[in-house]
Amino acid sequence: MAPYEAYIPAEGGSFQPDRYTQPAIVTFVRGLPRYGHSKNIISVLSNDSGKDSYVQGIVISSCVLLIIFLAWCLILIFLKLYTSGWASGSLAPTPEPPRKFTRGKRDRHNNDHDNSDSEDEETSSTSHSSGERSHHSGLSIDSSVFYNDPEEDEELTMAVIAREQRRDKILQRQKQRTPKDFSSTTNGEITLVTAKDKYSSSGDRFCVYVPHSLRLALLRTYHDCLIHPDDENNPEEMIYDYFTWRGIRRDADNYIRRYHEVMAHRDNAAIVIHGDEDSDEDSLDDNTPITLDVIAREQAEDVDLKKMMERVPNVFSTATNSSVQLITARGKDKKYRIVIPKSLQAKVMRTYHDCLCNPTEENNFDKVLYVHFTWNGIHRDVADYARNEGLTDEMMDRRGARRKKSKKDSKPRRRCSNDSDYSNEDLLGSRLTLKSGDSQYSSVEEESETSQPIGLDEIAREQKKDRELRQLKKEEPFVFSTVRYGNTLLTTAQNFRDNKYRIVIPYSLQGRMLQTYRDCLMNPTPDRNFDTLLYNHFTWNGIHDDVDYFVKHSGRVPKKGSDEGNRSYGQLAAIKSAKGGKEFKFKSSAKNESIRHNQGNDTEYLEWAQENKVFHQKLKKIRFWFLLSGLLLIISSILFFEQGVKRVFNSLDDAQAGLHVTEDTANEALEVTHKYFETQSNVQETARMIGTYDVSQWCPALPTDLNEFSQDVRNATYQIGIQFRDTAIQVETEVRGIQNDIEGLLVTVQDADATLEDFKRYIGAAKVLVILIDIVALSLMLACILAWTETQHYVTICFRNSFIIPIFVVLIILFWIFSTASLLGAMAGSDFCRMPDESATELVLGRQESLSPLVLAFLLYYITGCLPDRVPPKLETLSNAISHTGNFLHSQISNLVSNTKDFLAERCGETGPSDLVSALELTDVAMHGVYDILLEVRQLMQCQNFNPIYTSTLYDAVCLSGVGGLSWVFFTSLAMGIFSMTMVTLRIAITQY
């Protein structure tokens, strides 16, 4: 056998362990405040007196977050008591004040017709049709709608439509059932619900949805385009392009049918005139509305009528309408008409001035006045009235008619076309009329001698010619409204400041309009000026600039190029004038400013409008910050997964990989120790044989000259046996301790691996919690968007009626606890990783009672960077002992073999010496095996095997990935908690108004 080699120490400097570089995140986290407490984690690892101070520091730092969260919750609970603030979760808009309107004089004494469902039974079909409902429609069209005072109804504006849309429960249910059929549109202040037009060929056109309560008002507003459609004004372009509801076309057809039924049965026998105190000089001073009871009363007082009935009784008859009995007379066409007494004849002709002086195909004497009324000499009176263009002196002198003019011979002023007070055609279909003083009266009063009066029909005609205006009406349907003045349809536009509609003057008439109002512009008075006369009824884009130019240049009309003449009427940007600094801006609506508001209510309403605007601006800001918080919450959750959880899992995976390598190395070392004990038992058995060896066993007849030799052999074998025994005992004790330490190490590694698996499950639960928070946050953001757009949806209703906010708060509480725990881990890890080698040394020294001295020495050797002066001497001592015993045995065997084998064989025979040599050789082989096993153990314990495991696990997995990942988890968790609580604070954003 080869001689034993001397012990060569472990690697002598060829292996260089990794050096630790402190990550920046460790420095940052360690810099978090500890409120005067210790940051030395070694005191905890070594269990000295500074342990309590360190624990208090990180606990207080972590609990500050919970304290902030609890304070936030308490503030929200406290603010809940004050329901007026947005932070309380309930923000109610200022209730809209009632908009009371001045009743027209013609209706103050006409309540009979406002509340009656029946008319003259002889001439009316109301008795069976007044309560009928349109087929397949909820719209009830009563005959009274064709003569009710339009000023009595509320103005049909965008705000009114939006308000009624919110109140319409049927609309809300439809939006829930078929949300894809509804959308919304807004002008920045008012949001309207739009519905898909079922009749559109493309199928994707949306129109403003008209709630049930406003449908009849809308049809009455567009009465003229329904009853008398033409190429420009017809239901397709005026109604169906902008408005819709289920069965709109059927309701429009039923409205037309009902109107013709009423007309066919003379169901409009009610005359109403304007209360026109400010009209021109030949107006009648008695403005009492002419109703059926007034006609009946005057008939009863008319002596001439009674005499005529006595002379020709077969010509007259009576008709009864409820409690009113009227006298009728048969004409040449055999039809009976209501007889107008003498006291009312002048007022009737004055009422039907337009159809008498400016007859048209539809609006003339035969089709309007003579269809229902008659009196003796009606044709002659009508001819005189038309010829005189007003009442004659004889007409004015009839009983009940008095003139306001001081000079009886003065000629009545000519009225312009379409300037009738309220024709029968107006009575039947119009929902909009000019206010007292609105129409052409003002134009005539301010008419100069050189300018030709501008009639409403001329304005309407020029508006139809204006292509730019027609195009803008289609593009901006809410900016313009087409309304009926008498028999004339005019385009009006609304000013956003006073919410008033004015007739739009086309470019071709703007110069003439300035000349017409020249006197009030050049010589204004408190009662007669630009605001009270011109701007009170008319407008156009740039009117203030044009008036300013007109006044400054002494009545010169401003010259405009063709490009300026077609300026956009729908331009929403304000145009400031040099004179008053006023703005001209159109706002959408469905009806013009024909209703006179009570001035006190106007002020109250404007104040409410301003408060409502402030409310919606505040709500808009709240919703903006709510959505921004939700967006930042989602971004934080993404960073939580990508930067935090991912790094933590990488750290856990690296640590587990290091533990698995340690476990494999320990298992290998454990197998080596088992192998050693098996080999050691054979060595001890051989040593026992050698130690008890007797020469007489193999050489009985020992010669005298061999006694000394045999004594030397006996002494040598005895020394070998003793040395084997001592060496075996020494090595076995140490190897037994190594084996126990390795087994303990395996248990520790397995426990650590199980702990890492539990931590993974903890992080997985946090991931699920974050996903739930994201789902709730996205749902709340969706609810906010739906509430902002005023779109009804199941999601919004679910949030309104469920415990979504409490659930969200519970999730946030759990997440804040998780954030606190992650901060504890990050701070402890950063303190540990400030000096990881020193911290790991203290951790190992804290468990030195459970480790053998050899394993303890090796662990400290690996942790401290494998310094040569810290190499454990135990393995070297064991190897040297075995090497010394083996060399001694090897020399004895060599002596026996080379010097005495042949000599002993001659004296004692071959068998004895051969057995001794074989035993010694077997012992030598066993000793070589033990020696080789110790070399394997020594090789496994080298620094290059265990130090990389230590550095990769502690430096990379724990300090770099672990602390960095926990820090990202904490900061992203903190951000998510803050943004989540912000959403809870701004929860009013999901409320739909």
WOBEL-V53397 format. One record per helix or strand. SS is the DSSP state (2 for helix, 1 for strand). FROM is the first residue (numbers start at 1). TO is the last residue. If there is no record, write none. Layout:
ss->SS from->FROM to->TO
ss->SS from->FROM to->TO
This chain:
ss->2 from->24 to->30
ss->2 from->42 to->45
ss->2 from->51 to->79
ss->2 from->86 to->88
ss->1 from->101 to->101
ss->2 from->105 to->108
ss->2 from->111 to->115
ss->2 from->126 to->129
ss->1 from->133 to->133
ss->1 from->140 to->140
ss->2 from->143 to->146
ss->2 from->150 to->152
ss->1 from->157 to->157
ss->2 from->158 to->167
ss->2 from->169 to->177
ss->2 from->179 to->181
ss->1 from->182 to->186
ss->1 from->191 to->196
ss->1 from->206 to->209
ss->2 from->212 to->221
ss->2 from->223 to->227
ss->2 from->235 to->240
ss->1 from->243 to->244
ss->2 from->248 to->264
ss->2 from->292 to->301
ss->2 from->303 to->311
ss->2 from->313 to->315
ss->1 from->316 to->321
ss->1 from->324 to->330
ss->1 from->336 to->339
ss->2 from->342 to->351
ss->2 from->353 to->357
ss->2 from->365 to->369
ss->1 from->373 to->374
ss->2 from->378 to->388
ss->2 from->393 to->396
ss->2 from->424 to->429
ss->2 from->440 to->445
ss->2 from->456 to->465
ss->2 from->467 to->475
ss->1 from->480 to->485
ss->1 from->488 to->495
ss->1 from->500 to->504
ss->2 from->507 to->516
ss->2 from->518 to->522
ss->2 from->530 to->537
ss->1 from->538 to->539
ss->2 from->543 to->552
ss->2 from->562 to->565
ss->1 from->586 to->587
ss->1 from->589 to->589
ss->1 from->597 to->597
ss->2 from->599 to->691
ss->2 from->695 to->697
ss->2 from->704 to->788
ss->2 from->794 to->801
ss->2 from->804 to->845
ss->2 from->848 to->850
ss->2 from->853 to->863
ss->2 from->868 to->870
ss->2 from->874 to->908
ss->2 from->910 to->940
ss->2 from->943 to->985
ss->2 from->987 to->990
